[in-house]
């Protein structure tokens, strides 16, 4: 990460791991990811099948943050059982692209988003990482900037419901490149 960019550690006793097709309970976690995605992004959420394909695609890495931290039931699990608190999906070809990231509403501001971003940047190695974010999503933009991402452009009216520009951001690890 960028020099001086210190990200907070996630609170609680969570587990950050990559979902692979052979992972125990893989189908459950794909369904949990799609459910949390719908809760966060509503009508613009990715369908469950997209997460299933991503878990099987050699170029994609689906990282999950699971645990029992926070209150309530998050993505549907009972209190005291392992449940999905956040996820991030990255695609790596000649560059890396953060395709989606989300954290359960009741688990926000606990360092989970930062932990997921740390994992994404680590997985990308020395590849540049690109992402797009809604112009009005100030919390996400702050997180990305803290991680060392910088704005390099915009896509006018890219998002719908409501119509909003996409801010294009890029991370380059100039120290390890």
N, C-alpha and C positions, 0 to 999 in steps of 0.2 A: 504494500500500500504506500501511498504518498508519504514522504517524510513528514513527521509531525502529526500524522493522522492516527490518533489513538481512539479506537472504538471501545465502548464499554463492553464488559463481559455480560452475557445473558444471566438474568437472575434465576434462582431455582436450580433444580437438578434435571435439566433437560438433556436430551440426546439429539445431536446433529449428525445425520447420516444420509447416505445416498441410497435411494430406492432402486433396486435392481430387480429384474424379472424373477430371479431366484430368491429374493428376500422373503423372509417369513411373513406371511400375511400380506403379500404384495397387492393382491386385489382389494383388500380392505383399505389399504393406505391410498390406493388410486382413488377409490370411492370417497374416502375422507377428504382428499385433496380437492376433488371436484366439488364436494359439498361446501368446503370452506371457501373455495373460489367463488361460488355462487353467492355466498353470504357477504363476501367482500365486494364483489364487482357486479352483482345483480345480472341484468340482461346482457352485459358485455362480457360475461364470464366465459372462459374456455370450457368446452364440453368435456365430459369424463373421458371419452374416447381419445381426445388429444393428449391427456395425461397418460393414458394407458400406452399409446404409441411412443410417447416421449420416454417412458420407463424402459422401453424395448429398443430404442434407437441408439446406436453406438455413438452418435454425435451429440446426443443430449444427456444431460445429467440433471436428475430431479433430486434436490436435497430437501429433506424433511427435518423439521425441528419438532420433536415430540417430548412430552413430559406431563407433569401434573401441576406445574406452576400456574398461578392465576386463580381466578375464582369462576364459578359457573361451569357450564358444560362445553364451551367453545364450539367445536365442530360436531358435537353430538355425543361425545363419550361421557361416561359417568365420572363424577369427582373421584379421585383416588386411583383411577386407571390411566394407563398411558393414552394420551390423545394428541392429535395434531394441533400444534400451536402456530406453525408457520411453514412456508415452503418457498423454494426458489428453483426456477428452471433455466438452465443455461445451455446454449447450443455452441459447439466449438468446431469450426472448420478452419479456414485460414485466419479468421478472427473469432472472437467469442462475442455472443450476444446474450444479454440477460433478457429472456423472453417474458418472464412473469415472476413476481415476488408478492407474497402476501403474508400477513400476520393476523391471527384472530384478534378481534376487537378487544377482548378481555385480557389479552396477553401483550398488548402494545406498551411501549415505553418501559420495557424490561430488558432491552438489549438483544432481543431475538432477531429483529431485522438486521442489526449490525453483525450478529453472529453469522447469519445467512450470507450477508454480503462478503464477510471475511472468507467464508468457504468458497463462494463463487470466484473471488479474486485468486484464491489459492489454487483452485481447480484450473483456472485459465492460464496459470503460469505467467509466461512473458508475452502472451497474446494480448493485443489491445482488446478491451471490452467495450461494447456499445450497448446503449439502451435508449428507450424513449419513455417519457413520463408526461402526464397531463400537466399543462402549465400551472393549473391551480392546485396541484398536489404538493403543497409547501413542505409537509413533513417528509415525504419521499425525496423531494429535491434536496432538502437539508441533509438527509442520510447519505445520498449519493455524493454530494459535495464533500461531506466529512470523510468519505471513503476515497476521495481524490478524483472523482469524475468532474469533468468540465463541459459546459455547454459548447456545442460546435454548430448548431443550426436549429431550425424549426420546420415543422410540417403544419401548414395552415389548415385549420379546421379538420384535423386528422381524426379526432375522437367525436363520437356522437353521444347523445343523451347525457349531458348537454354537449353541444358542439364546442370544441375546444382545441387549441393548438397542442401539438406534441413538441416537447422540448427534447432535442437530440443531445445525448451526452456520451462522452468517451473517457475511458480510463486507459492510460498507458503507464506501465511500470518502467519508468526511465532508469531506475536504479538497476533492475535485473535484465533489462533489454540487451 
